[in-house]
């Protein structure tokens, strides 16, 4: 069964450093999402791509976060500089248009 | 703006008993509703969805959910709970239409099935 791949699974960094997360969606899924999940809460959308284009980044903190999906397949989410409040699980998901979203295992980020 | 409420932080049920995890929603238009399950340090797994049609939706692992438009609810149910069902359950809603497919999630309900 096809799955969404994410790396790394865990990342520990110091405040003010740069971090990057990678996601490879299920083959054929044109829509890709990045969510942030703070402990004890549900995921919140950061950015949605349709192919290589950003459809919704209204909740992405653009002063420090950036996301790209250059060839419309895999995607990278970057944080620079990281802050203590960025500690969370970062989840990538993909879907065929507006159908159900399939999530990867996530990247657990700890900022010290 | 759309929102989801899961009124119970935790639900405890004995193995073999029926379980219900509650969800209510608010959205403009006809909702798209979803249930996901999350195991520790894992991503979310899709269980079932309601888009249109029969109000009773059947999903994976014996779970089902009932859509009630008048009560704006979408409660998750299972006739006989298993210990392996113990996990964190999230209800999510999406507004219909094209464009952003953003899912708005509830805060989650921790289900504990007691042997």
Interface residues (C-beta under 8 A of the other chain):
Chain A: X4 X6 X31 X33 X40 X41 X42 X43 X44 X45 X48 X55 X56 X91 X93 X95 X97 X98 X100 X101 X102 X103 X104 X105 X106 X108
Chain B: X4 X32 X34 X36 X41 X42 X43 X44 X45 X46 X49 X90 X92 X94 X98 X99 X100 X101 X102 X103 X105 X106 X107 X108
